[in-house]
Amino acid sequence: MPQIEQLAATYGSQIFWLLVTFGIVYLVIGRGMARKVVGTVELRDRTVAEDLSSAEAARASADQAEEQWRAQENAAREQAKRKLAEARAAGAKASEQRLGAANAELDAKVSEAEARIAAAQQAALTEIGAVAADAARDIVRRVAETEVEEAEARKAVEKVLHG
Amino acid sequence: MAEESTAIDPMHQFQVQTIADLFTIGDTQIAFTNSAAWMVATVVALWLFMLGGMKQAVVPGRWQMMVEGFTGFVTKLVDENIGKGGRKYLPYIFSLFMFILFANLLGMLPLGLVGLHPFTFTSHFTVTGVLAIMSFSIVLIVGFWKHGLKFFSLFVPHGTPVPMIPLIFFIELISFAFRPFSLGLRLFVAMTAGHILLKVLAGFVINSTNAGALWGGVVGIPSFALMVGISALEVLVAGIQAYVFALLTSLYIHDAEHLH
């Protein structure tokens, strides 16, 4: 087995060259290159994690903004509804008032007219009494050829007219 | 590869050949060998692989994704097994995992076809032993640095009855002391065994075919089919052994960091 047979002759060079080459590997590759590669991987992992968390935060803030907007929208709608109801109530009240005023005016006119009609009726009735008394005196004069006093005739007519 | 036409030595692939005698430290010759060349090749291949992942793009391309897959895999391993305070060992664990993985896989390349001598330096216990001792040293240094002599309480599991403590302590100490051996030998044995098996089967294919068409058909073709399957298995083993080495190192460092 050359590993044993050549041990005495080669161990020096084997150990020497191993220490030299492994030393280079350790210093250049282990401490230099491998560290940089690991650093790159870690940087990438961190960037990805940060991007993910910032995206998550953006989503949360968008959700919040939407919620806020919705609340504002609801408030505005509520206010508009309330204003509409107020305006409707005010309009109804105003028209009722005007209607009431017009009604009162009409009532007044009607009652005035009724009073006038009653007066005219009264006047007409008295007129009829006078005409009837004249007519009765006339009839008495023609039939009985006697004169009747106007007051008497009127009394008689009154008696007939009012029972 | 074959030294003689009839005898194929499956151990030849583990031979360390000197390319250049460089210098000596004390009495020890430090030569540039084929093993060292494959270590350098591993470093270059690993560096090129990592270079493809250095674009640091926010949306990664395929290559960057692959590199990030490996770093992510080792990061997960470290986070799960060392836990709190484990990230400072990430460069070491990652280097260990990738170095062993690339060494194992490069040793599997069929470069013998173009005349190169493929060499898996993780099949040498001088190499795996040094890696294991490094991991174990980190465990010892961190353990005693953080906990001082309290580190020895690692050898007494919670709820041990008082009369049993000396015995349990002794057993746990031995099992702890064997960790670097098991760590280093596991990788060495797995790599060596797989490569010997492949080479023995390759020898069957060559020798049986040389013995004639009949033997080639009866022995050579089934051996070749087996080689294809075992090669796939060896790729899996290459990954698993690198993972096991990194995993066990993380578990041992966990003990040193948190005691239990």
Boltz contact constraints between the chains, C-beta under 6 A:
constraints:
  - contact:
      token1: [A, 2]
      token2: [B, 11]
      max_distance: 6.0
  - contact:
      token1: [A, 2]
      token2: [B, 14]
      max_distance: 6.0
  - contact:
      token1: [A, 2]
      token2: [B, 15]
      max_distance: 6.0
  - contact:
      token1: [A, 3]
      token2: [B, 14]
      max_distance: 6.0
  - contact:
      token1: [A, 3]
      token2: [B, 124]
      max_distance: 6.0
  - contact:
      token1: [A, 3]
      token2: [B, 125]
      max_distance: 6.0
  - contact:
      token1: [A, 6]
      token2: [B, 16]
      max_distance: 6.0
  - contact:
      token1: [A, 10]
      token2: [B, 16]
      max_distance: 6.0
  - contact:
      token1: [A, 11]
      token2: [B, 126]
      max_distance: 6.0
  - contact:
      token1: [A, 12]
      token2: [B, 28]
      max_distance: 6.0
  - contact:
      token1: [A, 12]
      token2: [B, 30]
      max_distance: 6.0
  - contact:
      token1: [A, 13]
      token2: [B, 30]
      max_distance: 6.0
  - contact:
      token1: [A, 13]
      token2: [B, 31]
      max_distance: 6.0
  - contact:
      token1: [A, 13]
      token2: [B, 33]
      max_distance: 6.0
  - contact:
      token1: [A, 14]
      token2: [B, 126]
      max_distance: 6.0
  - contact:
      token1: [A, 14]
      token2: [B, 127]
      max_distance: 6.0
  - contact:
      token1: [A, 15]
      token2: [B, 130]
      max_distance: 6.0
  - contact:
      token1: [A, 16]
      token2: [B, 30]
      max_distance: 6.0
  - contact:
      token1: [A, 17]
      token2: [B, 36]
      max_distance: 6.0
  - contact:
      token1: [A, 17]
      token2: [B, 39]
      max_distance: 6.0
  - contact:
      token1: [A, 18]
      token2: [B, 127]
      max_distance: 6.0
  - contact:
      token1: [A, 18]
      token2: [B, 130]
      max_distance: 6.0
  - contact:
      token1: [A, 21]
      token2: [B, 39]
      max_distance: 6.0
  - contact:
      token1: [A, 21]
      token2: [B, 43]
      max_distance: 6.0
  - contact:
      token1: [A, 22]
      token2: [B, 99]
      max_distance: 6.0
  - contact:
      token1: [A, 24]
      token2: [B, 43]
      max_distance: 6.0
  - contact:
      token1: [A, 25]
      token2: [B, 43]
      max_distance: 6.0
  - contact:
      token1: [A, 25]
      token2: [B, 95]
      max_distance: 6.0
  - contact:
      token1: [A, 25]
      token2: [B, 99]
      max_distance: 6.0
  - contact:
      token1: [A, 26]
      token2: [B, 95]
      max_distance: 6.0
  - contact:
      token1: [A, 29]
      token2: [B, 46]
      max_distance: 6.0
  - contact:
      token1: [A, 29]
      token2: [B, 50]
      max_distance: 6.0
  - contact:
      token1: [A, 30]
      token2: [B, 91]
      max_distance: 6.0
  - contact:
      token1: [A, 30]
      token2: [B, 94]
      max_distance: 6.0
  - contact:
      token1: [A, 30]
      token2: [B, 95]
      max_distance: 6.0
  - contact:
      token1: [A, 31]
      token2: [B, 91]
      max_distance: 6.0
  - contact:
      token1: [A, 33]
      token2: [B, 50]
      max_distance: 6.0
  - contact:
      token1: [A, 34]
      token2: [B, 71]
      max_distance: 6.0
  - contact:
      token1: [A, 34]
      token2: [B, 94]
      max_distance: 6.0
  - contact:
      token1: [A, 37]
      token2: [B, 53]
      max_distance: 6.0
  - contact:
      token1: [A, 37]
      token2: [B, 67]
      max_distance: 6.0
  - contact:
      token1: [A, 37]
      token2: [B, 68]
      max_distance: 6.0
  - contact:
      token1: [A, 37]
      token2: [B, 71]
      max_distance: 6.0
  - contact:
      token1: [A, 38]
      token2: [B, 71]
      max_distance: 6.0
  - contact:
      token1: [A, 40]
      token2: [B, 56]
      max_distance: 6.0
  - contact:
      token1: [A, 41]
      token2: [B, 68]
      max_distance: 6.0
